[in-house]
Amino acid sequence: MSLARPFGCLFTGLVMDKFGRRTSMIYSSIPNIAGWLLLADKTASLTQLYVGRLLTGFTLGGCTLPYMIYVAECIPVNNDRIRSRICACPNVALTLGFLLVYVLGALLSYDQVALVSCGWSTVSLFLIIAFVPESPIWLYREGRIGDAEIAQQRLGIGQPILGTPRISRAAASLISDSFEPDDYSLGSLLRYFSRIRRPEVYRPLAITVTLFFFAEASGLSGLVSYMIDAVTASSVKIDPYFLTVICGVLQFIGCVSATFAIPYIGLKTLSIWSFLGLAVGYLVLEFSLLFEDAFTPNVFNYVHCGSICAILLMGTAGVSVVPFCILGEIFPMGAKGYAGLSLLSGAVFNFILLKTFPYMLAQHEKASFFVYGVASCSGAVFVSKILPETIGRTMERKETGLNGSEQSSDSVRTNSILYEKLAGP
């Protein structure tokens, strides 16, 4: 599953700017349904199971970016609290999905869980087709002004993004300065990737790739994926499957807490505290393993399991949310497809972590959590020094800061116009 995620990220990044955000959501949902159908077969061969997991992994990588970009474009900047909360909703939905699978896995067989997941994925696809319009910002940038007006009305967006000479002039400059590939020939794709050298692309790309690196280096995804192994590897006397459900609840609580905290403390502050919380949790977990003999069995159970729960709660309240929320915030309007490269790198880092985590757990259990704690501290330092705060700032302020110049380009001026409420001609 983790092996196919990078290809889903790359696919979405290439098609999203060309064909639209809604279309990308639809295209990335179809492999998910096919994958769950393969997994729901009781008589499935090993090859069929592998293909099913690859398809669901492809969807996991492909569906994230268009949802984030869609929310960032369709919620006005002047409704910053609402937009920042909704940007975190995909992560809330993801953790809720994990929790439901944990619960269903304790009650149903594997093929029944896959069948339920397939049914819900099908319902989600039809809901997107029936009720989700294309992003009016993307439609307007493509010159489809009539469709953009209809989509804006369906979404109930209050700010006038159309109709004034100032907007028309700015939009024309944005369309002529598009980052998207003209077609999917080799030459067009090479020109598309060569634009990475532009500051408004490589600076947010470098920031988000590094942020994804520290998010995965913190070991949070490995701990979630190998929860049962992490518990059974020690002498904890507790049902690991029960602990898995409890940790799923904590992940969901952490993500929901992040949606309420982001508008008030910002993505940067939340990320710093989350990384530091992870570091403290790993320190306590490492302490419990090093001095296990000094504890009574009951005390060791409380300390060991409590530190794992604290790590998951603090991690999902920031580290697992912020990298995705930031994607829709700092890339220029015409270059949001390049955010797929950030997701691609995050998926690669995740794959490396999931392959190395069980080895670290088996061979270096008493040192592995110290390594992840150091990585978490390093992530907090990176965020405090480099990561820009985007909550409470207009698109123009975000992008001019990344460009390293106070003089905004045509695309930056257009982003400001398209996103902010205009008063008067």
Secondary structure, DSSP 8 states (H G I E B T S, - for coil): -TTTHHHHHHHHHHHHHHH-HHHHHHHHHHHHHHHHHHHT-TT--HHHHHHHHHHHHHHHHHHHHHHHHHHHHHS-GGGHHHHHHHHTHHHHHHHHHHHHHHHHHHHS-HHHHHHHHHHHHHHHHHHHHHH----HHHHHHTT-HHHHHHHHHHHT--S--SSSHHHHHHHHHHHHT--S-SSSSHHHHHHHHHGGGSHHHHHHHHHHHHHHHHHHHTTHHHHHHTHHHHHHTTT--S-HHHHHHHHHHHHHHHHHHHHHHHHHHHHHHHHHHHHHHHHHHHHHHHHHHHTGGGS-HHHHHHHHHHHHHHHHHHIIIIITTHHHHHHHHHS-GGGGGGHHHHHHHHHHHHHHHHHHHHHHHHH-HHHHHHHHHHHHHHHHHHHHHT----TT--HHHHHHHHHT-SS--HHHHHHHHHHS-----
